[in-house]
Amino acid sequence: MVIPSAKKPRVLAIHAHPDDIEFQCAGTLSLLQQAGCQLHLATMTAGDCGSAELQPEEIAQIRRKEARQSASVINAEYQCLEFMDLSITADTASHRRVTEAIRKTRPDIVLTAPPIDYMSDHEVTSRLVRDACFSASVPNFSTHQWDPCVPLERIPHLYYMDPMEGVDWFRNPVEPDFYINISSTYEQKKQMLACHNSQRTWLQKQHGIDEYLSSMHRWSIQRGKEIRVPFAEAFRQHTGHPYPQDNLLLAIVCQDGKGKTEQA
C-alpha cells in the first residue's frame, strides 16, 4: 500500500493511565511522527490513585503535566478523558464519552490497550475503545454532548498494544501479529517514559519496584530479539467484522525502511 503524501493519517494512542502508552508503543509513535502523521495521545484517567502521599486531585494534576511533557517529545497533542483510577466501567455513559473523544480526534489509526491484561482498567479501556471505534461512525448514536462532533466516515484501523510482560492472566504468552523495529527511536521512547517521574515514585512506595526504565528496557530488548533487532514493539490488529483488514500501520512505518517490521 502506498500512502498519499498529501494526506498523512491521524493516529490516536489511547490507554488507561499516564505512562501506559510510553511503555508499550512510544517508539512506534515516534516513527509515525517522523513519517508526518498527526499524533494524539489520550489517557482514560489522570492517575488519581498513583500516590501514597498526595490527594487524588494533587497527583492527577502532576500526572497530567507529565503526560503533556511526554507527548511534546513527539509533537503530539494530549487529552485526558477524566475517568477515575480503578473505576473505569463498560457502561453506556462511558461508551458515549469514548465515542465522542474518537469523533473529536478523527483518527485513521487507533492504538489501544489489549483485551486481556493484568488489571481491569486496561481491559475495560480496550473494550470501550473497540466499541467506540465502531459507534463513532454510526450517525444515530448520540454522545449526548452539548456540541457533539459529527460521526466518522468509516471505522478506523484498530490495533492492540502488548499486555504487560506479553502474557495473559495465567502467564501464557500472548503472541503478536507483527513487530515494529524501534531501534532508531528507542531514545525518544526512553525520554518520554522518563517524563513520568511521579509514577516511578509511586511504584517504589507501593510495590517496592525501582526499575521503571529498566523494565521497559528489558521488554524492548526481548521483543527485539524475537525479530533479531536491538529494540522492538509488538502489536495485534483487530480484524473482526467490519473493521479494516489492511495493515495501515505497517504500510506507514515500512515506507522509508526506518521501521523495519516482521510478521509474527
Buried (B, 14 or more C-beta within 10 A) or exposed (E): EEBEEEEBBBBBBBBBBBBBBBBBBBBBBBBBBBBEBBBBBBBBBBBBBBBEEBEBEEBBBBBBBBBBBBBEBBEBBBBBBEBBBEEBEBEEEBBBBBBBBBBBBBBBBBBBBBBBBEEBBBBBBBBBBBBBBBBBBEEEBEBEEEEBBEBBEEBBBBBBBBBBBBBBEEEEEBEBBBBBBBBBBBBBBBBBBBBBBBBBBBBBEEEEEEEBEEBBBEBBBBBBEBBEBEBBBBBBBBEEEEBBEEBBBBBBBBBEEBBBBBEE
